[in-house]
Amino acid sequence: MTYDLVIVGAGPAGLAAAINGSSEGLKVALLDRSMELGGQARESACIENYPLPFSDYRGVTGSEMMAGFSAQAERFGATIVAPVSASRLVVQPSAPHEVVTDDLQTFRGRAVLLSMGLAYRRLTIPGLMRFMGRQVFYGCPPRVTGKRVAVIGGANSAGQAVVRLAKECNHVYLLSRSPIEKGMSQYLASRIRNFPNVTVVEGVTPAEAEGDRELAGIGWSIGDDVGYADIDHLFIFIGAVPHTGWLHGAVLLCPKGFIPTGSDLPKDQRVSSSPCSTNVPGIFAAGDVRLGQGVKRITGAVFDGVCSVQGVHQYLAT
């Protein structure tokens, strides 16, 4: 089957593109490697700086918001295929491009949107792997009450987790490589500094996870000084890398693996006026995987998804 638009990656950008494209009459296929759609946005403990219905003005969890996005995409007729991983992009000069998946399905698209997002960057310190999945987690923590916990990270996702954990736990340590105001929205940083049961430690390099059968604590260094905290759980938010390794040169990538689009492309490789257009006609990129997507917020990803559909319409019209 040939689709008007094949979207690879069902984070906020991909879901927004699926909603807008399918609601405007495009035949859309949306592929994602996870059964639960939403990408890293799904891991957010509480999203407050996204326009929401009045009844939700105090915020919603990322999983609740992404479930709503997914339901909208389905309601407008988008074909959602998950879990399935894209393994190859076949560029066709004069025919629909093809996305081949790891189970050897082929999805042909007159246009293709790459919105795979990012994969978590891994923390490698002694002792950590023994507790992974039990007391140490990447992303949004499970519900924990009455515990001493630590969060490693300095961006919005880490801040949102701290705000939630501060309401549930006895004490929360936030370990950040830089001042938290550098990476977080100001409302989050201010709120975190005002919690009486939150200790912010900045300039940190994590050193070791300690404990025998159970996680007992986390050690760190700040220059020549060392620190330690007794904790029951550790939650890691240290950034991510673009999920573009499977493209194998099908589109231009920057040295860090992000996809240049629009004005970020060399002048001789620009094929469209769309800010989401790659160097290949009919292939677009949106969300965190796109070079120049400076607003690492759900609002920025959604804008990208909507903008990419406008570019798709312009391309299909020609």
C-alpha distance (Angstrom), angle and dihedral (degrees) to the residues before:
residue distance angle dihedral
M1 . . .
T2 3.79 . .
Y3 3.80 119.2 .
D4 3.78 129.0 -161.9
L5 3.80 89.0 -131.3
V6 3.80 131.2 15.7
I7 3.81 112.4 -166.0
V8 3.80 120.1 -161.1
G9 3.80 110.1 -158.3
A10 3.80 128.7 30.4
G11 3.78 102.1 -143.0
P12 3.81 120.5 123.2
A13 3.83 92.1 -71.0
G14 3.80 94.8 49.2
L15 3.79 93.5 43.1
A16 3.82 92.2 48.2
A17 3.81 89.5 50.9
A18 3.81 91.0 48.3
I19 3.81 91.7 50.3
N20 3.79 94.3 47.3
G21 3.79 96.7 39.6
S22 3.79 96.6 47.5
S23 3.82 93.0 42.2
E24 3.82 88.2 55.4
G25 3.79 93.9 52.9
L26 3.80 102.8 -93.3
K27 3.79 119.2 139.0
V28 3.83 100.5 -122.6
A29 3.81 133.1 -170.3
L30 3.81 116.7 -168.0
L31 3.81 117.8 -163.3
D32 3.79 126.1 -169.3
R33 3.78 135.6 170.3
S34 3.82 93.7 -138.0
M35 3.78 129.2 68.5
E36 3.82 88.4 -140.1
L37 3.80 108.6 62.5
G38 3.78 124.8 -144.8
G39 3.80 106.5 74.9
Q40 3.78 117.6 -138.7
A41 3.80 90.9 -21.4
R42 3.79 86.7 72.1
E43 3.83 87.9 64.9
S44 3.81 95.3 59.8
A45 3.77 112.2 115.8
C46 3.80 95.3 -151.5
I47 3.82 129.9 0.7
E48 3.79 112.5 -159.2
N49 3.83 105.3 153.2
Y50 3.80 97.8 66.3
P51 3.84 121.5 91.4
L52 3.80 105.6 -98.6
P53 3.80 137.8 172.1
F54 3.79 110.9 -80.2
S55 3.80 92.2 -107.9
D56 3.83 89.1 60.2
Y57 3.79 98.2 45.7
R58 3.82 91.2 121.8
G59 3.78 88.4 63.9
V60 3.79 139.0 -101.0
T61 3.77 133.8 -122.3
G62 3.78 118.7 -96.6
S63 3.79 91.1 -116.4
E64 3.82 91.5 54.8
M65 3.80 92.7 48.8
M66 3.81 94.6 46.3
A67 3.81 91.3 47.5
G68 3.80 87.3 56.5
F69 3.80 91.9 49.0
S70 3.81 90.3 50.0
A71 3.80 92.7 49.5
Q72 3.82 90.4 51.3
A73 3.80 92.3 51.0
E74 3.81 90.9 50.6
R75 3.79 92.6 46.1
F76 3.81 90.9 56.5
G77 3.80 91.2 50.9
A78 3.79 105.4 -99.4
T79 3.81 113.2 156.2
I80 3.81 107.0 -126.6
V81 3.80 117.1 -160.7
A82 3.82 115.6 -173.2
P83 2.93 147.4 -165.2
V84 3.78 94.3 24.1
S85 3.81 130.7 119.4
A86 3.77 124.6 -140.0
S87 3.79 109.1 -127.3
R88 3.82 103.7 173.3
L89 3.80 140.1 18.5
V90 3.79 113.5 -152.3
V91 3.80 111.4 -159.7
Q92 3.80 113.3 -149.3
P93 3.83 114.9 -165.0
S94 3.81 95.9 -152.4
A95 3.79 105.5 11.8
P96 3.83 137.2 55.2
H97 3.80 113.2 -62.6
E98 3.80 117.3 -116.2
V99 3.79 131.1 -133.0
V100 3.80 111.6 -160.9
T101 3.80 117.5 -161.3
D102 3.80 131.6 -150.0
D103 3.82 90.2 -101.8
L104 3.84 89.7 54.6
Q105 3.78 97.5 -106.6
T106 3.80 114.5 145.5
F107 3.80 121.2 -146.6
R108 3.80 113.9 -166.9
G109 3.78 116.2 -155.4
R110 3.77 131.8 -176.9
A111 3.79 82.0 -150.2
V112 3.81 130.3 16.5
L113 3.81 128.3 -154.7
L114 3.81 118.6 -157.8
S115 3.81 109.1 -154.0
M116 3.81 102.1 145.8
G117 3.78 94.1 139.8
L118 3.77 122.7 -159.8
A119 3.79 138.1 -43.0
Y120 3.79 119.5 -134.3
R121 3.79 115.6 -94.2
R122 3.80 108.0 -126.4
L123 3.79 125.7 -123.4
T124 3.80 112.9 -137.4
I125 3.78 114.2 -165.6
P126 3.81 129.7 136.9
G127 3.79 115.9 -81.8
L128 3.80 97.1 12.5
M129 3.81 101.2 110.4
R130 3.81 93.4 58.2
F131 3.79 90.6 69.5
M132 3.80 100.4 34.7
G133 3.80 112.7 132.8
R134 3.81 92.8 9.9
Q135 3.80 106.4 59.8
V136 3.81 100.8 -10.5
F137 3.80 120.8 65.3
Y138 3.79 140.6 171.8
G139 3.77 111.8 -133.3
C140 3.77 131.1 -7.0
P141 3.80 112.3 17.5
P142 3.77 124.2 -127.7
R143 3.77 115.3 -112.4
V144 3.79 109.3 -70.2
T145 3.79 124.7 176.4
G146 3.78 131.9 -169.1
K147 3.79 95.4 3.6
R148 3.79 139.0 123.3
V149 3.79 108.8 -118.0
A150 3.79 140.7 170.7
V151 3.79 131.1 -144.9
I152 3.81 120.3 -159.4
G153 3.79 114.7 -155.7
G154 3.77 143.4 67.3
A155 3.82 108.0 -139.4
N156 3.80 133.1 88.0
S157 3.80 95.9 -82.2
A158 3.81 90.6 56.7
G159 3.79 91.3 45.6
Q160 3.80 93.1 50.8
A161 3.80 89.8 51.3
V162 3.81 91.4 50.6
V163 3.81 92.2 51.0
R164 3.78 90.7 52.9
L165 3.80 95.1 42.8
A166 3.81 92.7 48.5
K167 3.81 88.3 63.7
E168 3.81 93.1 50.5
C169 3.80 107.4 32.7
N170 3.78 137.0 65.0
H171 3.79 93.4 -125.9
V172 3.81 137.4 -1.9
Y173 3.81 126.9 -159.0
L174 3.80 116.1 -158.9
L175 3.80 110.1 -160.0
S176 3.81 112.0 -166.4
R177 3.79 132.3 175.0
S178 3.83 91.2 -145.4
P179 3.83 136.8 22.7
I180 3.79 105.2 -67.5
E181 3.81 92.7 -128.0
K182 3.81 87.3 67.4
G183 3.81 94.9 63.5
M184 3.81 106.5 22.5
S185 3.76 137.0 69.1
Q186 3.79 108.2 -95.8
Y187 3.80 94.2 -118.9
L188 3.81 89.8 57.8
A189 3.81 95.7 46.5
S190 3.81 91.5 48.5
R191 3.78 93.2 48.4
I192 3.80 92.5 48.7
R193 3.80 93.0 51.3
N194 3.81 90.0 52.8
F195 3.81 96.5 54.2
P196 3.83 108.3 104.9
N197 3.81 92.4 -150.6
V198 3.82 96.8 50.3
T199 3.79 123.0 91.4
V200 3.81 114.7 -164.4
V201 3.80 114.3 -156.1
E202 3.82 114.4 -174.2
G203 3.79 133.1 -169.3
V204 3.79 89.3 36.2
T205 3.79 131.0 162.0
P206 3.84 109.6 -169.7
A207 3.80 110.2 -128.6
E208 3.81 112.6 177.9
A209 3.80 144.6 -9.5
E210 3.80 109.1 -135.2
G211 3.76 133.1 -157.8
D212 3.79 141.7 89.0
R213 3.80 112.8 -124.4
E214 3.80 92.9 -12.8
L215 3.80 131.9 38.3
A216 3.80 107.8 -96.9
G217 3.78 105.2 171.5
I218 3.78 151.4 -24.7
G219 3.78 126.2 -118.4
W220 3.80 127.0 -157.4
S221 3.77 143.9 171.9
I222 3.81 131.5 -133.0
G223 3.76 105.2 -167.9
D224 3.80 105.4 -58.0
D225 3.80 93.1 -16.5
V226 3.79 124.6 90.0
G227 3.78 131.8 -151.8
Y228 3.79 138.6 -171.9
A229 3.80 137.7 -169.7
D230 3.79 130.9 -168.8
I231 3.81 106.2 -126.0
D232 3.79 140.1 166.2
H233 3.81 98.5 -156.3
L234 3.81 137.5 23.8
F235 3.82 125.4 -156.8
I236 3.81 120.4 -167.2
F237 3.82 126.6 -150.7
I238 3.81 105.3 160.9
G239 3.78 101.2 142.3
A240 3.74 134.2 -96.6
V241 3.79 145.9 -112.6
P242 3.84 126.7 -121.2
H243 3.78 115.3 -89.4
T244 3.80 95.1 -130.8
G245 3.81 104.8 114.7
W246 3.82 91.9 106.0
L247 3.80 93.6 61.8
H248 3.83 93.7 77.7
G249 3.80 95.7 -164.2
A250 3.81 97.6 -44.8
V251 3.82 88.4 129.0
L252 3.79 131.8 17.1
L253 3.82 115.6 -86.0
C254 3.78 129.8 -169.1
P255 3.84 118.5 -122.5
K256 3.82 90.4 -92.5
G257 3.80 92.8 52.6
F258 3.81 99.7 -103.9
I259 3.81 120.6 133.2
P260 3.83 115.0 -112.8
T261 3.80 113.9 -140.9
G262 3.78 138.4 175.0
S263 3.80 113.4 -13.2
D264 3.82 91.5 1.8
L265 3.81 89.0 69.9
P266 3.80 121.4 89.1
K267 3.80 107.7 -94.2
D268 3.78 93.0 -114.1
Q269 3.84 91.0 56.3
R270 3.80 100.4 49.6
V271 3.80 109.5 115.3
S272 3.80 101.7 170.7
S273 3.79 143.0 24.1
S274 3.82 90.2 -123.3
P275 3.83 112.3 111.9
C276 3.82 87.9 -140.4
S277 3.82 96.8 51.8
T278 3.81 117.8 115.7
N279 3.80 125.4 -150.9
V280 3.83 89.5 -86.5
P281 3.82 118.5 76.4
G282 3.79 110.9 -114.7
I283 3.80 95.8 17.8
F284 3.79 118.6 104.0
A285 3.81 135.7 178.2
A286 3.80 130.4 -150.0
G287 3.78 140.5 173.2
D288 3.78 129.2 17.7
V289 3.81 93.2 -21.1
R290 3.82 90.6 65.6
L291 3.79 118.6 92.0
G292 3.78 109.1 -122.0
Q293 3.80 95.2 28.4
G294 3.78 89.1 132.6
V295 3.82 98.1 167.0
K296 3.81 102.2 79.1
R297 3.78 92.2 -168.4
I298 3.78 133.7 106.5
T299 3.80 89.3 -110.8
G300 3.82 90.0 58.0
A301 3.81 92.7 48.2
V302 3.81 92.3 48.5
F303 3.81 90.7 49.4
D304 3.80 88.8 50.9
G305 3.79 91.5 51.4
V306 3.80 92.8 50.1
C307 3.81 91.9 44.6
S308 3.80 91.7 50.4
V309 3.82 91.1 55.4
Q310 3.81 89.4 54.9
G311 3.81 87.4 54.4
V312 3.81 90.5 48.4
H313 3.81 91.2 53.4
Q314 3.82 90.6 50.5
Y315 3.80 91.2 48.6
L316 3.82 95.2 47.4
A317 3.80 90.5 48.4
T318 3.80 89.6 61.7
